[in-house]
Structures are given as C-alpha cells and as structure tokens.
Amino acid sequence: MNNIWQSPGEKTDKKPSMEVALKELKEETNLIAEMEDFKFLFNDLNYNCNVYTLKVYPNIEHDLMKPNKNGEWEKFSFEAYERMTREGCTTPTHITCIELILHRIKAKLQNPK
C-alpha cells in the first residue's frame, strides 16, 4: 500500500505462523529477532493475519532491504504510532485494531512472560 506505514508480512501457506513471521522479518528487514523480544499479540480475523510486536533496541542500525519497495526506516514512539494510526496513516489491521494492539502491548510490558 503506497504511502501507508506497513508491517512486514506474507501468507503462511499452512506453515507455523511464528516460523513464517521470523522468516519474513529477516527477509523484509534483515532483523533477526530474539524470541524473548518477538511476541504474538493476536490474529486479525478480518484479514486472517497474526500481529506481533518486536522490541528493537535503539542501537540497531536498519538497512534499506528493498529500495524499490520500501522507504527509509524511521523510529518513533508508541504515542506517535497511535497518532499515525488514528489519522489513518497505517494499514487497515493497525487502524481497525488499534485499541487491541495498544492494550496487548501494554499488557506485555506489564507482564513480560
């Protein structure tokens, strides 16, 4: 989706979701996640997609993996993410599920199991 903030992703073809999500993360961003930093949030039934969160540390440098498809990386706070989502600047899953996303992220931060 042009000019909309997006998350990496792809259909799973019946492979285990976490396996596919980690593979897509590596292919799309060149980030290799530590399992304790990569958390499942929920499944969006409208688009049949799972939503995860990944803790990315401030000292991580991000390469532009697909310059013909992606813009430069930008880091922003959860407050900025929430504002952009409420303004409709993210993909539909983020827009329609913003309350659930924020609730689950806050719950994960309070109970980091």
KOLGU-4560 file (N, C-alpha, C; in nm, 3 decimals, padded with zeros to 5 digits):
<recs>
<n_xx: 00.084 n_yy: -00.117 n_zz: 00.000 ca_xx: 00.000 ca_yy: 00.000 ca_zz: 00.000 c_xx: 00.088 c_yy: 00.123 c_zz: 00.000 mol: A seq: 1 type: MET>
<n_xx: 00.082 n_yy: 00.198 n_zz: -00.103 ca_xx: 00.168 ca_yy: 00.315 ca_zz: -00.115 c_xx: 00.133 c_yy: 00.422 c_zz: -00.011 mol: A seq: 2 type: ASN>
<n_xx: 00.239 n_yy: 00.485 n_zz: 00.040 ca_xx: 00.227 ca_yy: 00.597 ca_zz: 00.133 c_xx: 00.153 c_yy: 00.565 c_zz: 00.262 mol: A seq: 3 type: ASN>
<n_xx: 00.156 n_yy: 00.440 n_zz: 00.303 ca_xx: 00.097 ca_yy: 00.399 ca_zz: 00.430 c_xx: 00.203 c_yy: 00.322 c_zz: 00.508 mol: A seq: 4 type: ILE>
<n_xx: 00.213 n_yy: 00.349 n_zz: 00.638 ca_xx: 00.306 ca_yy: 00.273 ca_zz: 00.722 c_xx: 00.261 c_yy: 00.128 c_zz: 00.726 mol: A seq: 5 type: TRP>
<n_xx: 00.355 n_yy: 00.035 n_zz: 00.707 ca_xx: 00.321 ca_yy: -00.106 ca_zz: 00.699 c_xx: 00.410 c_yy: -00.189 c_zz: 00.788 mol: A seq: 6 type: GLN>
<n_xx: 00.369 n_yy: -00.311 n_zz: 00.807 ca_xx: 00.448 ca_yy: -00.411 ca_zz: 00.877 c_xx: 00.487 c_yy: -00.519 c_zz: 00.777 mol: A seq: 7 type: SER>
<n_xx: 00.604 n_yy: -00.581 n_zz: 00.794 ca_xx: 00.638 ca_yy: -00.691 ca_zz: 00.704 c_xx: 00.541 c_yy: -00.806 c_zz: 00.723 mol: A seq: 8 type: PRO>
<n_xx: 00.516 n_yy: -00.881 n_zz: 00.617 ca_xx: 00.427 ca_yy: -00.994 ca_zz: 00.631 c_xx: 00.404 c_yy: -01.066 c_zz: 00.500 mol: A seq: 9 type: GLY>
<n_xx: 00.347 n_yy: -01.184 n_zz: 00.510 ca_xx: 00.316 ca_yy: -01.266 ca_zz: 00.394 c_xx: 00.225 c_yy: -01.379 c_zz: 00.439 mol: A seq: 10 type: GLU>
<n_xx: 00.151 n_yy: -01.439 n_zz: 00.348 ca_xx: 00.065 ca_yy: -01.553 ca_zz: 00.381 c_xx: 00.151 c_yy: -01.670 c_zz: 00.424 mol: A seq: 11 type: LYS>
<n_xx: 00.095 n_yy: -01.755 n_zz: 00.511 ca_xx: 00.176 ca_yy: -01.861 ca_zz: 00.571 c_xx: 00.175 c_yy: -01.993 c_zz: 00.495 mol: A seq: 12 type: THR>
<n_xx: 00.081 n_yy: -02.014 n_zz: 00.405 ca_xx: 00.072 ca_yy: -02.142 ca_zz: 00.333 c_xx: 00.072 c_yy: -02.261 c_zz: 00.429 mol: A seq: 13 type: ASP>
<n_xx: 00.000 n_yy: -02.245 n_zz: 00.539 ca_xx: -00.019 ca_yy: -02.350 ca_zz: 00.640 c_xx: 00.108 c_yy: -02.386 c_zz: 00.716 mol: A seq: 14 type: LYS>
<n_xx: 00.214 n_yy: -02.304 n_zz: 00.705 ca_xx: 00.333 ca_yy: -02.324 ca_zz: 00.788 c_xx: 00.305 c_yy: -02.262 c_zz: 00.924 mol: A seq: 15 type: LYS>
<n_xx: 00.376 n_yy: -02.307 n_zz: 01.029 ca_xx: 00.356 ca_yy: -02.245 ca_zz: 01.160 c_xx: 00.380 c_yy: -02.093 c_zz: 01.153 mol: A seq: 16 type: PRO>
<n_xx: 00.289 n_yy: -02.019 n_zz: 01.211 ca_xx: 00.290 ca_yy: -01.874 ca_zz: 01.199 c_xx: 00.419 c_yy: -01.809 c_zz: 01.249 mol: A seq: 17 type: SER>
<n_xx: 00.468 n_yy: -01.848 n_zz: 01.366 ca_xx: 00.590 ca_yy: -01.787 ca_zz: 01.421 c_xx: 00.707 c_yy: -01.809 c_zz: 01.327 mol: A seq: 18 type: MET>
<n_xx: 00.717 n_yy: -01.928 n_zz: 01.272 ca_xx: 00.825 ca_yy: -01.961 ca_zz: 01.177 c_xx: 00.820 c_yy: -01.867 c_zz: 01.056 mol: A seq: 19 type: GLU>
<n_xx: 00.702 n_yy: -01.848 n_zz: 01.000 ca_xx: 00.686 ca_yy: -01.761 ca_zz: 00.884 c_xx: 00.712 c_yy: -01.615 c_zz: 00.921 mol: A seq: 20 type: VAL>
<n_xx: 00.663 n_yy: -01.574 n_zz: 01.036 ca_xx: 00.683 ca_yy: -01.435 ca_zz: 01.079 c_xx: 00.831 c_yy: -01.405 c_zz: 01.097 mol: A seq: 21 type: ALA>
<n_xx: 00.905 n_yy: -01.494 n_zz: 01.158 ca_xx: 01.050 ca_yy: -01.473 ca_zz: 01.175 c_xx: 01.123 c_yy: -01.472 c_zz: 01.041 mol: A seq: 22 type: LEU>
<n_xx: 01.081 n_yy: -01.561 n_zz: 00.949 ca_xx: 01.141 ca_yy: -01.564 ca_zz: 00.815 c_xx: 01.113 c_yy: -01.434 c_zz: 00.741 mol: A seq: 23 type: LYS>
<n_xx: 00.989 n_yy: -01.387 n_zz: 00.745 ca_xx: 00.953 ca_yy: -01.262 ca_zz: 00.678 c_xx: 01.025 c_yy: -01.143 c_zz: 00.739 mol: A seq: 24 type: GLU>
<n_xx: 01.036 n_yy: -01.142 n_zz: 00.870 ca_xx: 01.109 ca_yy: -01.034 ca_zz: 00.937 c_xx: 01.252 c_yy: -01.027 c_zz: 00.886 mol: A seq: 25 type: LEU>
<n_xx: 01.317 n_yy: -01.142 n_zz: 00.875 ca_xx: 01.455 ca_yy: -01.147 ca_zz: 00.825 c_xx: 01.461 c_yy: -01.103 c_zz: 00.679 mol: A seq: 26 type: LYS>
<n_xx: 01.371 n_yy: -01.155 n_zz: 00.596 ca_xx: 01.373 ca_yy: -01.123 ca_zz: 00.452 c_xx: 01.341 c_yy: -00.976 c_zz: 00.426 mol: A seq: 27 type: GLU>
<n_xx: 01.242 n_yy: -00.922 n_zz: 00.498 ca_xx: 01.196 ca_yy: -00.786 ca_zz: 00.471 c_xx: 01.280 c_yy: -00.678 c_zz: 00.539 mol: A seq: 28 type: GLU>
<n_xx: 01.339 n_yy: -00.712 n_zz: 00.653 ca_xx: 01.408 ca_yy: -00.608 ca_zz: 00.731 c_xx: 01.553 c_yy: -00.638 c_zz: 00.763 mol: A seq: 29 type: THR>
<n_xx: 01.594 n_yy: -00.763 n_zz: 00.743 ca_xx: 01.727 ca_yy: -00.811 ca_zz: 00.778 c_xx: 01.748 c_yy: -00.813 c_zz: 00.930 mol: A seq: 30 type: ASN>
<n_xx: 01.640 n_yy: -00.808 n_zz: 01.006 ca_xx: 01.649 ca_yy: -00.819 ca_zz: 01.151 c_xx: 01.631 c_yy: -00.964 c_zz: 01.191 mol: A seq: 31 type: LEU>
<n_xx: 01.713 n_yy: -01.010 n_zz: 01.282 ca_xx: 01.699 ca_yy: -01.143 ca_zz: 01.338 c_xx: 01.652 c_yy: -01.124 c_zz: 01.481 mol: A seq: 32 type: ILE>
<n_xx: 01.532 n_yy: -01.172 n_zz: 01.510 ca_xx: 01.470 ca_yy: -01.148 ca_zz: 01.640 c_xx: 01.513 c_yy: -01.253 c_zz: 01.743 mol: A seq: 33 type: ALA>
<n_xx: 01.534 n_yy: -01.206 n_zz: 01.863 ca_xx: 01.548 ca_yy: -01.296 ca_zz: 01.977 c_xx: 01.406 c_yy: -01.330 c_zz: 02.020 mol: A seq: 34 type: GLU>
<n_xx: 01.381 n_yy: -01.455 n_zz: 02.052 ca_xx: 01.245 ca_yy: -01.498 ca_zz: 02.084 c_xx: 01.183 c_yy: -01.417 c_zz: 02.197 mol: A seq: 35 type: MET>
<n_xx: 01.262 n_yy: -01.377 n_zz: 02.295 ca_xx: 01.206 ca_yy: -01.301 ca_zz: 02.407 c_xx: 01.164 c_yy: -01.159 c_zz: 02.367 mol: A seq: 36 type: GLU>
<n_xx: 01.210 n_yy: -01.112 n_zz: 02.250 ca_xx: 01.175 ca_yy: -00.978 ca_zz: 02.202 c_xx: 01.064 c_yy: -00.981 c_zz: 02.097 mol: A seq: 37 type: ASP>
<n_xx: 01.023 n_yy: -01.099 n_zz: 02.054 ca_xx: 00.923 ca_yy: -01.115 ca_zz: 01.948 c_xx: 00.799 c_yy: -01.178 c_zz: 02.009 mol: A seq: 38 type: PHE>
<n_xx: 00.688 n_yy: -01.105 n_zz: 02.013 ca_xx: 00.569 ca_yy: -01.153 ca_zz: 02.084 c_xx: 00.445 c_yy: -01.151 c_zz: 01.995 mol: A seq: 39 type: LYS>
<n_xx: 00.368 n_yy: -01.258 n_zz: 02.003 ca_xx: 00.239 ca_yy: -01.266 ca_zz: 01.936 c_xx: 00.141 c_yy: -01.178 c_zz: 02.011 mol: A seq: 40 type: PHE>
<n_xx: 00.063 n_yy: -01.096 n_zz: 01.938 ca_xx: -00.040 ca_yy: -01.013 ca_zz: 02.000 c_xx: -00.179 c_yy: -01.071 c_zz: 01.980 mol: A seq: 41 type: LEU>
<n_xx: -00.217 n_yy: -01.099 n_zz: 01.854 ca_xx: -00.350 ca_yy: -01.153 ca_zz: 01.824 c_xx: -00.359 c_yy: -01.186 c_zz: 01.676 mol: A seq: 42 type: PHE>
<n_xx: -00.469 n_yy: -01.252 n_zz: 01.638 ca_xx: -00.499 ca_yy: -01.279 ca_zz: 01.498 c_xx: -00.611 c_yy: -01.185 c_zz: 01.456 mol: A seq: 43 type: ASN>
<n_xx: -00.590 n_yy: -01.111 n_zz: 01.346 ca_xx: -00.693 ca_yy: -01.025 ca_zz: 01.290 c_xx: -00.777 c_yy: -01.111 c_zz: 01.196 mol: A seq: 44 type: ASP>
<n_xx: -00.898 n_yy: -01.144 n_zz: 01.239 ca_xx: -00.985 ca_yy: -01.232 ca_zz: 01.161 c_xx: -01.031 c_yy: -01.167 c_zz: 01.031 mol: A seq: 45 type: LEU>
<n_xx: -01.036 n_yy: -01.035 n_zz: 01.025 ca_xx: -01.078 ca_yy: -00.967 ca_zz: 00.902 c_xx: -00.981 c_yy: -00.993 c_zz: 00.787 mol: A seq: 46 type: ASN>
<n_xx: -00.853 n_yy: -01.003 n_zz: 00.818 ca_xx: -00.751 ca_yy: -01.023 ca_zz: 00.714 c_xx: -00.679 c_yy: -01.156 c_zz: 00.731 mol: A seq: 47 type: TYR>
<n_xx: -00.721 n_yy: -01.237 n_zz: 00.828 ca_xx: -00.657 ca_yy: -01.364 ca_zz: 00.859 c_xx: -00.506 c_yy: -01.350 c_zz: 00.871 mol: A seq: 48 type: ASN>
<n_xx: -00.466 n_yy: -01.255 n_zz: 00.955 ca_xx: -00.323 ca_yy: -01.236 ca_zz: 00.976 c_xx: -00.293 c_yy: -01.225 c_zz: 01.125 mol: A seq: 49 type: CYS>
<n_xx: -00.179 n_yy: -01.276 n_zz: 01.163 ca_xx: -00.134 ca_yy: -01.263 ca_zz: 01.301 c_xx: -00.055 c_yy: -01.134 c_zz: 01.315 mol: A seq: 50 type: ASN>
<n_xx: -00.067 n_yy: -01.073 n_zz: 01.431 ca_xx: 00.002 ca_yy: -00.947 ca_zz: 01.459 c_xx: 00.100 c_yy: -00.973 c_zz: 01.573 mol: A seq: 51 type: VAL>
<n_xx: 00.223 n_yy: -00.929 n_zz: 01.555 ca_xx: 00.329 ca_yy: -00.946 ca_zz: 01.654 c_xx: 00.387 c_yy: -00.810 c_zz: 01.688 mol: A seq: 52 type: TYR>
<n_xx: 00.461 n_yy: -00.807 n_zz: 01.796 ca_xx: 00.540 ca_yy: -00.689 ca_zz: 01.829 c_xx: 00.684 c_yy: -00.735 c_zz: 01.845 mol: A seq: 53 type: THR>
<n_xx: 00.776 n_yy: -00.648 n_zz: 01.811 ca_xx: 00.918 ca_yy: -00.678 ca_zz: 01.823 c_xx: 00.987 c_yy: -00.562 c_zz: 01.892 mol: A seq: 54 type: LEU>
<n_xx: 01.059 n_yy: -00.592 n_zz: 01.997 ca_xx: 01.139 ca_yy: -00.489 ca_zz: 02.063 c_xx: 01.265 c_yy: -00.470 c_zz: 01.979 mol: A seq: 55 type: LYS>
<n_xx: 01.284 n_yy: -00.348 n_zz: 01.930 ca_xx: 01.403 ca_yy: -00.313 ca_zz: 01.852 c_xx: 01.484 c_yy: -00.216 c_zz: 01.936 mol: A seq: 56 type: VAL>
<n_xx: 01.606 n_yy: -00.251 n_zz: 01.965 ca_xx: 01.691 ca_yy: -00.171 ca_zz: 02.053 c_xx: 01.742 c_yy: -00.046 c_zz: 01.982 mol: A seq: 57 type: TYR>
<n_xx: 01.760 n_yy: 00.063 n_zz: 02.057 ca_xx: 01.798 ca_yy: 00.192 ca_zz: 01.996 c_xx: 01.928 c_yy: 00.188 c_zz: 01.915 mol: A seq: 58 type: PRO>
<n_xx: 02.021 n_yy: 00.102 n_zz: 01.951 ca_xx: 02.150 ca_yy: 00.098 ca_zz: 01.882 c_xx: 02.149 c_yy: 00.014 c_zz: 01.755 mol: A seq: 59 type: ASN>
<n_xx: 02.036 n_yy: -00.044 n_zz: 01.719 ca_xx: 02.025 ca_yy: -00.127 ca_zz: 01.598 c_xx: 02.021 c_yy: -00.036 c_zz: 01.475 mol: A seq: 60 type: ILE>
<n_xx: 02.106 n_yy: -00.066 n_zz: 01.378 ca_xx: 02.103 ca_yy: 00.004 ca_zz: 01.250 c_xx: 02.017 c_yy: -00.075 c_zz: 01.154 mol: A seq: 61 type: GLU>
<n_xx: 01.934 n_yy: -00.006 n_zz: 01.078 ca_xx: 01.844 ca_yy: -00.072 ca_zz: 00.985 c_xx: 01.889 c_yy: -00.045 c_zz: 00.842 mol: A seq: 62 type: HIS>
<n_xx: 01.906 n_yy: -00.152 n_zz: 00.766 ca_xx: 01.940 ca_yy: -00.139 ca_zz: 00.624 c_xx: 01.811 c_yy: -00.126 c_zz: 00.544 mol: A seq: 63 type: ASP>
<n_xx: 01.819 n_yy: -00.055 n_zz: 00.433 ca_xx: 01.706 ca_yy: -00.047 ca_zz: 00.340 c_xx: 01.714 c_yy: -00.171 c_zz: 00.252 mol: A seq: 64 type: LEU>
<n_xx: 01.630 n_yy: -00.270 n_zz: 00.282 ca_xx: 01.641 ca_yy: -00.401 ca_zz: 00.218 c_xx: 01.590 c_yy: -00.402 c_zz: 00.074 mol: A seq: 65 type: MET>
<n_xx: 01.482 n_yy: -00.334 n_zz: 00.048 ca_xx: 01.421 ca_yy: -00.335 ca_zz: -00.086 c_xx: 01.395 c_yy: -00.191 c_zz: -00.127 mol: A seq: 66 type: LYS>
<n_xx: 01.499 n_yy: -00.121 n_zz: -00.174 ca_xx: 01.483 ca_yy: 00.021 ca_zz: -00.204 c_xx: 01.376 c_yy: 00.051 c_zz: -00.307 mol: A seq: 67 type: PRO>
<n_xx: 01.345 n_yy: -00.045 n_zz: -00.392 ca_xx: 01.240 ca_yy: -00.022 ca_zz: -00.492 c_xx: 01.100 c_yy: -00.034 c_zz: -00.432 mol: A seq: 68 type: ASN>
<n_xx: 01.089 n_yy: -00.088 n_zz: -00.309 ca_xx: 00.960 ca_yy: -00.106 ca_zz: -00.244 c_xx: 00.945 c_yy: -00.028 c_zz: -00.114 mol: A seq: 69 type: LYS>
<n_xx: 01.055 n_yy: -00.009 n_zz: -00.042 ca_xx: 01.048 ca_yy: 00.048 ca_zz: 00.092 c_xx: 01.114 c_yy: 00.184 c_zz: 00.100 mol: A seq: 70 type: ASN>
<n_xx: 01.063 n_yy: 00.266 n_zz: 00.189 ca_xx: 01.127 ca_yy: 00.394 ca_zz: 00.219 c_xx: 01.229 c_yy: 00.375 c_zz: 00.330 mol: A seq: 71 type: GLY>
<n_xx: 01.292 n_yy: 00.484 n_zz: 00.368 ca_xx: 01.391 ca_yy: 00.480 ca_zz: 00.477 c_xx: 01.323 c_yy: 00.442 c_zz: 00.608 mol: A seq: 72 type: GLU>
<n_xx: 01.397 n_yy: 00.375 n_zz: 00.696 ca_xx: 01.348 ca_yy: 00.341 ca_zz: 00.828 c_xx: 01.333 c_yy: 00.468 c_zz: 00.911 mol: A seq: 73 type: TRP>
<n_xx: 01.229 n_yy: 00.472 n_zz: 00.990 ca_xx: 01.211 ca_yy: 00.580 ca_zz: 01.087 c_xx: 01.172 c_yy: 00.518 c_zz: 01.220 mol: A seq: 74 type: GLU>
<n_xx: 01.233 n_yy: 00.567 n_zz: 01.326 ca_xx: 01.195 ca_yy: 00.521 ca_zz: 01.460 c_xx: 01.102 c_yy: 00.624 c_zz: 01.519 mol: A seq: 75 type: LYS>
<n_xx: 00.997 n_yy: 00.575 n_zz: 01.588 ca_xx: 00.904 ca_yy: 00.667 ca_zz: 01.653 c_xx: 00.845 c_yy: 00.599 c_zz: 01.775 mol: A seq: 76 type: PHE>
<n_xx: 00.790 n_yy: 00.678 n_zz: 01.863 ca_xx: 00.735 ca_yy: 00.629 ca_zz: 01.989 c_xx: 00.600 c_yy: 00.562 c_zz: 01.968 mol: A seq: 77 type: SER>
<n_xx: 00.552 n_yy: 00.493 n_zz: 02.072 ca_xx: 00.417 ca_yy: 00.437 ca_zz: 02.067 c_xx: 00.313 c_yy: 00.547 c_zz: 02.054 mol: A seq: 78 type: PHE>
<n_xx: 00.340 n_yy: 00.662 n_zz: 02.117 ca_xx: 00.247 ca_yy: 00.775 ca_zz: 02.106 c_xx: 00.236 c_yy: 00.821 c_zz: 01.961 mol: A seq: 79 type: GLU>
<n_xx: 00.349 n_yy: 00.830 n_zz: 01.892 ca_xx: 00.347 ca_yy: 00.870 ca_zz: 01.751 c_xx: 00.278 c_yy: 00.763 c_zz: 01.666 mol: A seq: 80 type: ALA>
<n_xx: 00.305 n_yy: 00.635 n_zz: 01.696 ca_xx: 00.238 ca_yy: 00.525 ca_zz: 01.625 c_xx: 00.087 c_yy: 00.536 c_zz: 01.642 mol: A seq: 81 type: TYR>
<n_xx: 00.042 n_yy: 00.558 n_zz: 01.766 ca_xx: -00.101 ca_yy: 00.569 ca_zz: 01.792 c_xx: -00.161 c_yy: 00.686 c_zz: 01.714 mol: A seq: 82 type: GLU>
<n_xx: -00.094 n_yy: 00.800 n_zz: 01.713 ca_xx: -00.144 ca_yy: 00.917 ca_zz: 01.640 c_xx: -00.153 c_yy: 00.888 c_zz: 01.491 mol: A seq: 83 type: ARG>
<n_xx: -00.046 n_yy: 00.830 n_zz: 01.433 ca_xx: -00.046 ca_yy: 00.798 ca_zz: 01.289 c_xx: -00.158 c_yy: 00.699 c_zz: 01.255 mol: A seq: 84 type: MET>
<n_xx: -00.179 n_yy: 00.602 n_zz: 01.342 ca_xx: -00.283 ca_yy: 00.503 ca_zz: 01.319 c_xx: -00.421 c_yy: 00.567 c_zz: 01.324 mol: A seq: 85 type: THR>
<n_xx: -00.444 n_yy: 00.650 n_zz: 01.424 ca_xx: -00.575 ca_yy: 00.716 ca_zz: 01.437 c_xx: -00.600 c_yy: 00.814 c_zz: 01.322 mol: A seq: 86 type: ARG>
<n_xx: -00.492 n_yy: 00.863 n_zz: 01.260 ca_xx: -00.505 ca_yy: 00.951 ca_zz: 01.144 c_xx: -00.518 c_yy: 00.873 c_zz: 01.013 mol: A seq: 87 type: GLU>
<n_xx: -00.516 n_yy: 00.738 n_zz: 01.021 ca_xx: -00.534 ca_yy: 00.655 ca_zz: 00.902 c_xx: -00.409 c_yy: 00.640 c_zz: 00.817 mol: A seq: 88 type: GLY>
<n_xx: -00.292 n_yy: 00.658 n_zz: 00.879 ca_xx: -00.165 ca_yy: 00.652 ca_zz: 00.803 c_xx: -00.099 c_yy: 00.515 c_zz: 00.811 mol: A seq: 89 type: CYS>
<n_xx: -00.170 n_yy: 00.414 n_zz: 00.861 ca_xx: -00.116 ca_yy: 00.279 ca_zz: 00.867 c_xx: -00.211 c_yy: 00.185 c_zz: 00.794 mol: A seq: 90 type: THR>
<n_xx: -00.174 n_yy: 00.060 n_zz: 00.786 ca_xx: -00.256 ca_yy: -00.038 ca_zz: 00.714 c_xx: -00.385 c_yy: -00.068 c_zz: 00.791 mol: A seq: 91 type: THR>
<n_xx: -00.486 n_yy: -00.124 n_zz: 00.724 ca_xx: -00.616 ca_yy: -00.147 ca_zz: 00.787 c_xx: -00.613 c_yy: -00.226 c_zz: 00.917 mol: A seq: 92 type: PRO>
<n_xx: -00.528 n_yy: -00.328 n_zz: 00.926 ca_xx: -00.522 ca_yy: -00.404 ca_zz: 01.051 c_xx: -00.486 c_yy: -00.313 c_zz: 01.168 mol: A seq: 93 type: THR>
<n_xx: -00.389 n_yy: -00.227 n_zz: 01.148 ca_xx: -00.349 ca_yy: -00.136 ca_zz: 01.256 c_xx: -00.462 c_yy: -00.039 c_zz: 01.288 mol: A seq: 94 type: HIS>
<n_xx: -00.528 n_yy: 00.012 n_zz: 01.185 ca_xx: -00.635 ca_yy: 00.111 ca_zz: 01.206 c_xx: -00.755 c_yy: 00.049 c_zz: 01.280 mol: A seq: 95 type: ILE>
<n_xx: -00.800 n_yy: -00.066 n_zz: 01.234 ca_xx: -00.920 ca_yy: -00.126 ca_zz: 01.293 c_xx: -00.893 c_yy: -00.192 c_zz: 01.428 mol: A seq: 96 type: THR>
<n_xx: -00.768 n_yy: -00.226 n_zz: 01.456 ca_xx: -00.735 ca_yy: -00.298 ca_zz: 01.579 c_xx: -00.649 c_yy: -00.216 c_zz: 01.675 mol: A seq: 97 type: CYS>
<n_xx: -00.643 n_yy: -00.085 n_zz: 01.657 ca_xx: -00.553 ca_yy: -00.003 ca_zz: 01.739 c_xx: -00.576 c_yy: -00.022 c_zz: 01.889 mol: A seq: 98 type: ILE>
<n_xx: -00.700 n_yy: -00.027 n_zz: 01.933 ca_xx: -00.726 ca_yy: -00.042 ca_zz: 02.076 c_xx: -00.672 c_yy: -00.175 c_zz: 02.128 mol: A seq: 99 type: GLU>
<n_xx: -00.696 n_yy: -00.282 n_zz: 02.053 ca_xx: -00.646 ca_yy: -00.414 ca_zz: 02.093 c_xx: -00.494 c_yy: -00.417 c_zz: 02.090 mol: A seq: 100 type: LEU>
<n_xx: -00.433 n_yy: -00.361 n_zz: 01.988 ca_xx: -00.287 ca_yy: -00.357 ca_zz: 01.978 c_xx: -00.228 c_yy: -00.286 c_zz: 02.099 mol: A seq: 101 type: ILE>
<n_xx: -00.277 n_yy: -00.167 n_zz: 02.129 ca_xx: -00.223 ca_yy: -00.091 ca_zz: 02.243 c_xx: -00.248 c_yy: -00.164 c_zz: 02.375 mol: A seq: 102 type: LEU>
<n_xx: -00.366 n_yy: -00.224 n_zz: 02.389 ca_xx: -00.396 ca_yy: -00.299 ca_zz: 02.511 c_xx: -00.300 c_yy: -00.417 c_zz: 02.528 mol: A seq: 103 type: HIS>
<n_xx: -00.278 n_yy: -00.492 n_zz: 02.420 ca_xx: -00.190 ca_yy: -00.609 ca_zz: 02.429 c_xx: -00.045 c_yy: -00.569 c_zz: 02.453 mol: A seq: 104 type: ARG>
<n_xx: 00.000 n_yy: -00.460 n_zz: 02.389 ca_xx: 00.138 ca_yy: -00.415 ca_zz: 02.410 c_xx: 00.156 c_yy: -00.372 c_zz: 02.555 mol: A seq: 105 type: ILE>
<n_xx: 00.063 n_yy: -00.296 n_zz: 02.608 ca_xx: 00.072 ca_yy: -00.252 ca_zz: 02.748 c_xx: 00.072 c_yy: -00.371 c_zz: 02.841 mol: A seq: 106 type: LYS>
<n_xx: -00.013 n_yy: -00.471 n_zz: 02.813 ca_xx: -00.017 ca_yy: -00.591 ca_zz: 02.896 c_xx: 00.116 c_yy: -00.667 c_zz: 02.890 mol: A seq: 107 type: ALA>
<n_xx: 00.176 n_yy: -00.676 n_zz: 02.771 ca_xx: 00.305 ca_yy: -00.744 ca_zz: 02.756 c_xx: 00.415 c_yy: -00.670 c_zz: 02.832 mol: A seq: 108 type: LYS>
<n_xx: 00.410 n_yy: -00.537 n_zz: 02.831 ca_xx: 00.510 ca_yy: -00.458 ca_zz: 02.903 c_xx: 00.496 c_yy: -00.474 c_zz: 03.054 mol: A seq: 109 type: LEU>
<n_xx: 00.372 n_yy: -00.488 n_zz: 03.102 ca_xx: 00.349 ca_yy: -00.504 ca_zz: 03.244 c_xx: 00.376 c_yy: -00.646 c_zz: 03.292 mol: A seq: 110 type: GLN>
<n_xx: 00.357 n_yy: -00.744 n_zz: 03.206 ca_xx: 00.378 ca_yy: -00.887 ca_zz: 03.240 c_xx: 00.465 c_yy: -00.949 c_zz: 03.132 mol: A seq: 111 type: ASN>
<n_xx: 00.595 n_yy: -00.926 n_zz: 03.134 ca_xx: 00.683 ca_yy: -00.969 ca_zz: 03.023 c_xx: 00.717 c_yy: -01.117 c_zz: 03.020 mol: A seq: 112 type: PRO>
<n_xx: 00.622 n_yy: -01.205 n_zz: 03.040 ca_xx: 00.648 ca_yy: -01.350 ca_zz: 03.036 c_xx: 00.658 c_yy: -01.399 c_zz: 02.896 mol: A seq: 113 type: LYS>
</recs>
